[in-house]
Amino acid sequence: MAGDTATFTVTAVDANGNVRTDYNGTLRIRSSDPQAILPPVQRFVNGIARNIPITLQTAGSQTVIAEDTVYPFSASRRVQVRISAIAGYRISFARQVSAGEPVQFTLRATDQYGNTIPQYSGRARLSSSDRRAEFPGIVTISNGVTSEIAIFKAAGSPSLSATSVLRPTLSGSGTARVVAGPAARYSITALDVSATVARYTTFSVGTVDAYGNPVTNYGGTATVSSSDPNAQIPATTAFFRGIVPNLHVTFQTAGIQTVSLRDRNNPQLVGEGSLRVLGGSAVTFEIVGLPNTTMARAETRFSVVAKDAYQNVASEYAGTVRVTSTDQRARFVLSSFSSGVAQARATFQNEGAHSVVVADSVHGSLRGEASTSVVSTAPLACSVGGPGSPTLLLLLAYAGLWRMRSKSRKR
């Protein structure tokens, strides 16, 4: 039986079949069974080598061969090896395949040495380490074997496992050989969390198949473009073994920007990566929302925006500023900067054309200016009593003076 150890004897004889008792040479053992456990070199004693152990594991007719280590003498014997008890399942695949390509596999019920057990019939549930793989959920095994089709999506060595529906302890698996399919798109990844205007940032570019597996045999050339019309980018980039490890880009416009690649010969092969671009260092302030005309002694609101050299919001600016005006009696209240923007409240006191200047408290050259025309308070609406009211009140406001008049109505 497969796996059992047997012993045998080899005798040295002459041409007439007589034992050569004077022979004390050595011999080696080999077998047609590739799984056989063979003994070391044996020695004849008075022409006989006794109790030589051998373990055969492959079912069927096997040959055991004894060869003299010096002379061209040999002898052989055929042995019938029987199958052992069922131990589990084994799965083998017909060939190496590309991701997404169907491949045939064979599931066999075997003993512990891999011998198929033709008497076995049953049902097995399949599973795989490739979560996207396609295969039958349950298969029926007849005469110890079944052949089915699987489609793997992950390149590498995904496994396929089988477990008996009725005997969960009866199981087994096999490993497929899957390579990436043809190039389907570019994968573009920024190496930085964010970029800053006018400072180069780096993207890593790879080529992947339809299932996201890296394609290492691609060597094409792609054109490069960006959502930032002012970005500094190479016109084209060449791939080596499916990658461009360092694609340098210098953005000029803040915000979410993209970098796109398109194969020069295959327009369908494209890819896009995005990155948040922050404004550069603040070089000026812009006063936003200050009206052309404001009312004296009335609160006015506006914003102060830090800008970089490319007129992007300098979102990293968090300094402190001084606000001054040609209206020396004007009062200003300014919030802290958040993402490069501060909110301001102003109350002007004197009429006329006045300027507002915002300057960094440390770097006075970092400044911004705007102007407004301050006028006296406008007339307010009047409130008049309704019909039948004994008194008519007329409230007039002009040049800051309030007057009240009343007169009685006669019915």
C-alpha positions in Angstrom: 0.0 0.0 0.0 1.2 3.5 -0.7 3.3 4.8 2.1 4.1 1.4 3.6 7.7 0.5 4.1 8.8 -2.9 2.7 12.1 -4.7 2.9 13.8 -6.9 0.3 17.0 -8.8 -0.4 19.4 -8.6 -3.3 21.7 -11.6 -4.1 24.8 -11.6 -6.3 24.9 -14.6 -8.5 27.0 -16.0 -11.3 25.9 -16.8 -14.9 24.5 -20.1 -13.6 22.5 -18.6 -10.8 24.9 -19.6 -8.1 25.4 -17.2 -5.1 28.8 -15.4 -5.3 29.6 -15.8 -1.6 33.0 -14.2 -2.3 31.4 -10.9 -3.4 31.3 -8.1 -0.8 30.7 -5.1 -3.0 28.1 -2.3 -2.7 24.8 -1.4 -4.5 22.4 1.5 -4.8 18.6 1.4 -5.1 16.4 3.5 -7.4 12.8 3.4 -8.4 10.3 4.5 -11.1 8.3 6.0 -8.3 9.4 9.7 -8.1 8.1 9.9 -4.5 9.8 6.8 -3.3 11.9 7.0 -0.1 15.1 5.2 -1.0 17.7 3.6 1.3 21.4 4.6 1.3 24.0 2.6 -0.5 23.9 -1.1 0.7 26.8 -3.6 1.1 26.8 -7.2 0.2 27.9 -9.7 2.8 29.0 -13.0 1.4 27.1 -12.1 -1.8 23.8 -11.1 -0.1 22.4 -7.7 0.9 19.5 -8.3 3.3 16.6 -6.2 4.8 16.9 -3.3 2.4 14.0 -0.8 3.3 12.0 1.1 0.7 8.8 3.2 0.8 6.8 3.6 -2.4 4.1 6.3 -2.4 2.8 6.5 -6.0 -0.1 4.1 -6.7 0.2 1.7 -9.7 2.9 -0.5 -11.1 6.3 0.6 -9.9 9.8 -0.7 -10.6 12.5 -1.2 -8.0 16.1 -1.4 -9.4 19.3 -2.5 -7.7 22.6 -1.4 -9.3 26.1 -2.3 -8.4 28.1 0.9 -7.6 31.2 -0.4 -9.5 30.3 -3.0 -12.0 27.5 -2.8 -14.7 25.3 -5.3 -12.8 21.7 -4.7 -12.0 18.4 -6.4 -11.2 14.8 -5.1 -11.0 11.4 -6.1 -9.8 8.0 -4.7 -10.5 5.7 -3.9 -7.5 2.0 -3.1 -7.5 1.3 -0.2 -5.1 -2.2 0.2 -3.9 -3.9 3.5 -3.0 -4.1 4.5 0.6 -7.1 5.9 2.4 -8.6 9.3 1.4 -6.8 12.2 3.0 -8.1 15.3 1.2 -8.3 17.2 -2.1 -5.7 18.4 -4.5 -6.2 21.1 -7.2 -4.0 21.6 -10.2 -4.2 24.1 -13.0 -3.6 23.5 -16.7 -1.3 26.4 -17.4 -0.2 29.9 -16.5 -2.8 32.5 -17.5 -3.3 36.3 -17.6 -5.6 38.1 -15.2 -9.2 37.8 -16.5 -8.4 34.8 -18.7 -10.3 31.5 -18.1 -8.2 28.6 -16.9 -9.2 24.9 -16.4 -8.4 23.3 -13.1 -8.7 19.7 -11.9 -9.9 18.8 -8.4 -8.9 15.3 -7.3 -9.8 13.3 -4.1 -6.5 11.8 -3.1 -4.7 9.9 -0.4 -1.9 11.6 1.5 0.6 10.8 -1.3 -1.5 12.4 -4.0 -2.9 9.3 -5.6 -6.4 9.8 -7.0 -9.1 7.7 -5.3 -11.4 6.5 -8.2 -14.0 5.2 -5.8 -14.7 8.6 -4.3 -17.8 10.7 -5.1 -18.9 13.8 -3.3 -19.5 17.6 -3.4 -17.1 20.3 -2.5 -17.4 24.0 -1.8 -14.8 26.2 -3.4 -13.2 29.5 -2.2 -10.2 31.6 -3.2 -7.6 34.0 -1.8 -8.5 36.2 -4.9 -11.8 37.8 -3.7 -12.6 38.9 -7.3 -12.1 35.4 -8.8 -14.9 33.7 -10.6 -15.5 29.9 -10.2 -18.3 27.5 -9.3 -19.5 27.8 -5.7 -20.0 24.0 -5.4 -18.7 21.2 -7.6 -19.6 17.5 -7.9 -16.7 15.0 -7.8 -17.2 11.7 -9.6 -14.8 8.8 -9.7 -12.4 10.9 -7.6 -12.0 13.8 -10.0 -13.7 16.8 -11.6 -12.6 19.5 -14.0 -13.9 23.1 -13.9 -13.1 26.7 -15.1 -11.9 29.6 -13.0 -11.1 33.2 -13.8 -8.6 35.0 -11.6 -8.3 38.8 -11.4 -5.3 39.1 -9.1 -1.8 38.5 -10.6 0.6 36.4 -8.6 -0.1 33.1 -7.0 -3.8 33.1 -5.9 -5.0 29.9 -4.2 -8.2 27.9 -4.8 -9.5 25.8 -1.9 -12.0 23.0 -1.8 -13.9 21.7 1.3 -16.2 18.7 1.4 -19.8 19.7 1.9 -20.5 16.7 4.2 -17.1 16.3 5.8 -15.6 19.8 6.5 -12.3 18.1 7.7 -11.8 16.8 4.1 -10.2 19.7 2.2 -7.3 20.8 0.0 -6.1 23.6 -2.2 -4.0 24.5 -5.3 -2.1 27.5 -6.4 -2.5 29.2 -9.8 0.1 31.1 -11.8 -1.5 34.4 -12.9 0.3 37.3 -14.7 -1.0 40.8 -15.4 -3.1 41.3 -18.5 -2.4 44.0 -21.1 -2.0 47.6 -20.1 -5.4 49.2 -19.6 -4.7 52.5 -17.8 -2.1 54.6 -16.0 -2.0 54.8 -12.2 -0.8 58.3 -11.1 -0.1 58.9 -7.4 1.2 62.0 -5.8 4.1 61.4 -3.4 3.2 64.4 -1.3 -0.1 65.1 0.6 -0.3 68.5 -0.9 1.8 70.8 -3.1 2.7 74.5 -2.9 2.5 76.9 -5.8 5.8 77.5 -7.6 7.5 74.5 -5.8 7.8 71.3 -7.8 6.1 68.2 -6.6 6.5 64.6 -7.6 4.1 62.0 -9.0 4.8 58.3 -9.3 3.2 56.8 -12.5 2.6 53.1 -13.1 0.8 51.0 -15.7 -1.9 48.6 -14.7 -4.2 46.1 -16.4 -8.0 46.1 -16.3 -7.9 44.7 -12.7 -5.3 47.0 -11.3 -2.3 44.6 -11.5 1.0 46.3 -12.3 2.1 45.8 -15.9 5.9 45.5 -16.1 6.3 44.8 -19.8 5.0 48.2 -20.9 7.5 50.6 -22.4 5.4 53.3 -24.2 5.6 57.1 -24.3 2.8 59.3 -23.0 1.9 63.0 -23.4 1.4 65.0 -20.2 -1.2 67.7 -19.5 -2.6 69.4 -16.4 -5.8 71.2 -15.3 -3.5 74.1 -14.3 -2.8 75.9 -17.7 0.3 77.5 -16.2 1.8 74.4 -14.7 5.3 73.5 -15.7 5.3 69.9 -17.0 7.2 67.8 -19.4 5.6 67.5 -22.9 6.0 63.7 -22.8 7.4 61.0 -20.5 8.7 57.5 -21.3 8.0 54.4 -19.4 10.5 51.7 -18.4 9.2 48.4 -17.3 5.8 49.9 -16.8 6.7 52.8 -14.6 7.8 56.5 -14.4 9.1 56.7 -10.9 9.5 60.5 -10.7 7.3 62.8 -12.7 8.0 66.4 -11.6 5.3 69.1 -11.9 5.3 72.7 -10.8 1.9 74.2 -10.3 1.1 77.9 -10.5 -2.6 77.8 -9.5 -4.0 76.9 -6.1 -6.8 74.4 -5.6 -7.4 70.8 -6.6 -5.3 70.3 -9.7 -4.9 67.2 -11.9 -2.1 65.7 -14.0 -3.2 63.5 -17.0 -1.3 61.1 -19.2 -2.3 59.7 -22.6 -0.4 57.1 -24.6 1.0 58.7 -27.7 0.1 55.7 -29.9 -3.0 54.4 -28.1 -5.4 57.2 -27.1 -7.5 54.8 -25.0 -4.6 54.3 -22.6 -5.0 57.2 -20.2 -4.7 58.0 -16.5 -5.2 61.0 -14.1 -3.9 61.9 -10.7 -5.0 64.8 -8.5 -3.4 66.9 -5.7 -4.4 69.8 -3.5 -2.2 72.8 -4.3 -1.7 75.4 -1.7 -1.0 79.1 -2.4 2.6 80.3 -2.0 4.0 82.7 0.5 2.0 85.9 0.9 3.3 88.9 -0.9 0.3 91.2 -0.8 -3.1 91.7 0.8 -6.3 92.3 -1.1 -9.2 94.1 0.6 -12.4 92.5 -0.6 -16.0 93.8 0.0 -15.2 97.4 1.1 -18.0 99.4 -0.6 -17.2 102.4 -2.8 -19.4 104.5 -0.6 -19.9 104.0 3.2 -21.9 105.8 5.8 -20.3 107.7 8.6 -20.7 106.1 12.0 -22.3 102.9 10.5 -20.5 99.6 10.7 -19.1 98.3 7.5 -17.7 94.8 6.9 -15.0 93.6 4.5 -12.4 90.8 4.1 -8.6 90.8 4.0 -7.2 88.1 1.8 -3.5 87.2 1.7 -2.3 86.6 -1.9 0.9 85.0 -3.3 2.8 86.2 -6.3 0.4 84.4 -8.7 -2.7 85.9 -7.1 -3.6 82.7 -5.3 -4.9 82.8 -1.8 -1.9 82.3 0.5 -3.8 79.8 2.7 -0.9 79.2 5.0 -0.6 82.8 6.1 -1.5 83.2 9.8 0.3 86.4 10.7 -1.0 89.6 12.4 -1.7 92.9 10.7 -2.2 96.6 11.4 -5.2 98.4 9.9 -4.9 102.2 9.4 -6.9 104.8 7.6 -6.7 108.5 6.6 -9.8 108.8 8.8 -7.8 108.9 12.0 -11.0 108.5 14.0 -12.0 105.3 12.2 -12.3 102.2 14.4 -11.4 98.7 13.0 -11.9 95.2 14.4 -10.0 92.3 12.6 -10.3 88.6 13.2 -7.4 86.2 13.0 -6.5 84.8 9.6 -7.9 81.4 8.7 -6.8 79.8 5.4 -5.4 83.1 4.4 -8.5 85.2 5.0 -9.5 87.5 7.9 -12.8 89.3 8.5 -12.9 93.0 9.3 -15.4 95.4 10.8 -14.9 99.2 10.3 -16.7 102.3 11.5 -15.7 105.6 9.8 -16.3 108.9 11.5 -15.3 111.6 9.1 -16.8 112.4 5.7 -14.8 112.4 2.5 -12.6 110.0 0.5 -10.5 107.8 2.8 -8.0 105.0 2.3 -7.7 101.8 4.3 -4.2 100.2 4.6 -3.6 96.7 5.9 0.1 95.9 6.7 1.8 92.9 8.3 2.9 93.7 11.8 6.4 92.3 11.2 7.0 92.7 7.5 5.7 96.1 6.6 6.3 95.6 2.9 3.5 93.0 3.0 0.5 95.3 2.6 -2.7 96.1 0.8 -4.8 99.2 0.3 -8.3 100.2 -0.7 -10.4 103.4 -0.6 -14.0 104.4 0.1 -16.0 107.5 0.1 -17.6 108.3 3.5 -20.9 110.2 3.4 -23.2 111.5 6.1 -26.0 109.4 7.3 -28.9 109.2 4.7 -32.5 110.2 5.5 -34.5 107.6 7.2 -38.0 106.6 6.3 -40.9 108.3 8.1 -43.5 106.7 10.2 -47.0 108.2 10.0 -50.0 107.3 12.2 -53.0 105.6 10.5 -56.3 107.2 9.8 -58.2 108.2 12.9 -55.0 108.6 14.9 -55.1 111.7 17.2 -51.5 112.5 16.5 -49.4 112.6 13.4 -45.7 111.9 14.1 -43.2 112.7 11.5 -39.6 111.6 12.2 -37.0 113.3 10.1 -33.3 112.5 10.2 -30.8 114.6 8.3 -27.2 115.6 9.0 -27.3 113.7 12.3 -30.1 115.9 13.8 -33.4 114.5 14.9 -36.6 116.6 15.1 -40.1 115.7 16.1 -43.3 117.5 15.1 -46.9 116.8 16.0 -50.2 118.3 15.5 -53.8 117.2 16.4 -56.4 116.2 13.9 -59.8 117.4 14.2 -62.6 115.1 13.3 
